Structures are given as structure tokens and as C-alpha cells.
Amino acid sequence: IVMTGVVKLSLLDSVSILSDIPCSYDLLDSGLMDAAMKTTCRNGRTGTCFLISGFLMLFTGCKYMVPKLREVEEAYLMQLPDEVLNHEGIPVSQTRRKQVKNVPKRWKRGHLIFVSVLLVLPLNVMWEFTYSDFFADNAVLFIVGFSFAMIPVEKALSKAVREELLTVPLVTACSV
């Protein structure tokens, strides 16, 4: 609640401490800013705040979606020889055996973040495309086409993430 209040206050014109700082290199030299440029700079800064907030939510969500390994999984990984661990993608030597439990967790979280970011880019393009007149004229055809296109996308996501519980939120984001 406090952070929401800080963000809300910082977006007010009377409180904005960045309103007189230009966001273009040309304006830095001249020092002149009109009302349109102030609005453009404010919109850019607001978009940057949303982008950073989105990444922070993604990182936090990945911590909750990919928790630490269970004791049974840790015990299983600790008993495997180095050759098997290297084959599975966990390059940990005998001297650094305690890191065996951290590597799969970091890999899953990093992979989920990477796939999520790669998924957001085409979804944003599709979202912007839905505002076009061409989409409005052929909306039913595009909706049916998107439905059929989701079949290989779901298979690719399940293969990329390798875990069904991590695939569900990604597929849900595509289906909306």
C-alpha cells in the first residue's frame, strides 16, 4: 500500500521531481522543454517503471513457482556420481557437492524467466495487431487461426520448460 502511494504521488505533476529533466539528448543541450515534451518524457518514465515492475514481479513469481528441492530429490542428487550429474547438466565436482541442490533450482527459475520473456514479445505484437482495422474486419478468422496456432505453441512450451506445472501459466497467458 505504501509503495502504491509513492508511485501515485510521483506521477502527480505538482510532486514530480523529474518533470524539468529532459529525456532527449537534443533538449539537454538546449535546456528548453515544452509541455508536449514533458508529457512524452513522463510517459516514457512511466513505461520504464511498468517494465521494471513487471520484471520484479516475474522474478518474485519464479521464486514461488520453483521452490527449493524436496529432501528426497536432494538425497537422490547427492548420491549420483559426477558422470551422471554432468550428463544431466549439473556440472558439480566432488569438492563442491553442496551446490548440487542449488543448480537445478537456479536452472528452472532462469529458464522460466527466459521462456516468459520470449513469450511476452510475440504476445505484445499480437496484442497491438488486434487494434488494427484489418484484424477488426477478419476477427473471427484470426481467433480461429490463433486457436489452431496454440496447439504447436503448447507443445513447444512444454518441451522448453520440461515441467507441466511450469507450462500451465505460460499456456494460460497465451490463451488469454
C-alpha positions in Angstrom: 0.0 0.0 0.0 2.9 2.3 0.8 4.6 1.7 -2.5 1.4 2.3 -4.4 1.1 5.7 -2.6 4.7 6.6 -3.5 4.1 5.7 -7.2 0.8 7.6 -7.3 2.4 10.7 -5.7 5.4 10.5 -8.1 3.1 10.6 -11.1 1.4 13.8 -10.0 2.5 16.9 -11.9 2.9 19.0 -8.7 5.1 16.5 -7.0 7.2 15.1 -9.9 10.9 15.8 -9.2 11.9 14.7 -12.7 9.5 17.0 -14.6 12.2 19.5 -15.6 14.8 16.9 -16.6 14.6 16.3 -20.4 14.6 12.8 -21.8 16.3 13.6 -25.1 19.9 14.5 -25.8 18.9 17.4 -28.0 17.0 19.0 -25.2 19.9 18.5 -22.8 22.0 20.9 -24.9 19.3 23.5 -25.4 17.7 23.3 -22.0 14.2 24.1 -23.4 11.2 21.9 -22.7 7.6 22.5 -23.8 4.5 20.8 -22.4 4.4 18.1 -25.1 7.9 17.1 -24.4 7.2 16.9 -20.7 4.3 14.7 -21.4 6.4 12.4 -23.6 9.1 12.2 -21.0 6.6 11.4 -18.3 5.0 8.7 -20.4 8.4 7.2 -21.1 9.4 7.2 -17.4 6.0 5.6 -16.5 6.5 2.9 -19.1 10.0 2.2 -17.7 8.5 1.9 -14.2 6.0 -0.6 -15.5 8.7 -2.6 -17.3 10.9 -2.7 -14.2 7.8 -3.7 -12.1 7.0 -6.4 -14.5 10.5 -7.9 -14.3 10.4 -7.7 -10.5 7.1 -9.5 -10.4 8.4 -12.1 -12.8 11.5 -12.8 -10.6 9.4 -12.9 -7.5 6.8 -15.2 -9.1 9.5 -17.5 -10.2 10.8 -17.9 -6.7 7.3 -19.0 -5.6 6.7 -21.2 -8.7 10.0 -23.0 -8.5 10.6 -23.7 -4.8 13.6 -25.4 -3.3 14.1 -29.1 -3.9 12.4 -31.7 -1.6 14.6 -33.7 0.7 14.1 -36.9 -1.4 15.3 -35.1 -4.5 18.3 -33.6 -2.7 19.2 -37.0 -1.4 18.9 -38.6 -4.8 21.1 -36.0 -6.4 23.7 -36.2 -3.7 24.1 -40.0 -4.2 24.6 -39.7 -8.0 28.2 -40.0 -9.4 29.8 -37.0 -11.1 29.4 -38.5 -14.6 25.7 -38.9 -14.3 25.3 -35.3 -12.9 27.4 -33.9 -15.8 25.2 -35.8 -18.2 22.1 -34.3 -16.6 23.5 -30.8 -16.9 24.7 -30.3 -13.3 28.5 -29.8 -13.7 29.4 -30.0 -10.0 32.6 -31.7 -8.8 33.0 -33.8 -5.7 34.5 -30.8 -3.7 31.5 -28.6 -4.5 28.8 -31.2 -3.8 26.7 -28.9 -1.6 25.8 -26.9 -4.7 24.0 -29.8 -6.2 20.8 -28.7 -4.6 21.1 -25.1 -5.9 21.9 -25.7 -9.6 18.5 -27.3 -10.7 16.6 -24.7 -8.8 18.5 -21.8 -10.5 18.3 -23.5 -13.9 14.5 -23.9 -13.6 14.0 -20.3 -12.4 16.3 -18.9 -15.1 14.7 -21.0 -17.8 11.2 -20.0 -16.8 12.2 -16.3 -16.8 13.8 -16.7 -20.2 10.9 -18.5 -21.8 8.5 -16.0 -20.2 10.3 -13.1 -21.7 10.5 -14.8 -25.1 6.7 -15.4 -24.9 5.9 -11.8 -24.0 7.4 -10.4 -27.1 5.2 -12.1 -29.7 2.2 -11.7 -27.4 2.7 -7.9 -27.3 2.9 -7.9 -31.1 -0.4 -9.9 -31.3 -1.9 -7.5 -28.8 -1.0 -4.5 -30.9 -2.2 -6.2 -34.0 -5.7 -6.7 -32.5 -6.1 -2.9 -32.6 -5.7 -2.7 -36.4 -8.6 -2.3 -38.8 -7.5 -5.5 -40.7 -8.0 -7.5 -37.6 -11.4 -5.9 -36.9 -12.6 -6.9 -40.4 -11.5 -10.5 -40.1 -11.7 -11.1 -36.3 -13.4 -14.5 -36.4 -10.8 -15.9 -38.9 -7.9 -14.6 -36.7 -9.4 -16.0 -33.5 -9.8 -19.5 -35.1 -6.3 -19.2 -36.5 -4.9 -18.3 -33.1 -6.7 -21.3 -31.6 -5.1 -23.7 -34.1 -1.7 -22.0 -33.7 -1.8 -22.6 -30.0 -1.6 -26.4 -30.5 2.1 -26.4 -31.6 2.9 -23.5 -29.2 1.7 -25.6 -26.2 3.9 -28.5 -27.3 6.9 -26.2 -27.8 6.3 -24.6 -24.3 6.0 -28.0 -22.6 9.2 -29.1 -24.3 11.1 -25.9 -23.5 10.1 -25.8 -19.8 10.1 -29.6 -19.3 7.6 -29.4 -16.4 3.8 -29.3 -16.7 3.3 -27.2 -13.6 5.5 -24.5 -15.1 3.9 -24.8 -18.5 0.4 -24.1 -17.3 0.9 -20.3 -16.5 2.6 -19.8 -19.8 -0.1 -21.5 -21.8 -2.7 -19.6 -19.9 -1.0 -16.3 -20.8 -1.1 -17.4 -24.5 -4.8 -18.4 -24.4 -6.0 -15.1 -23.0 
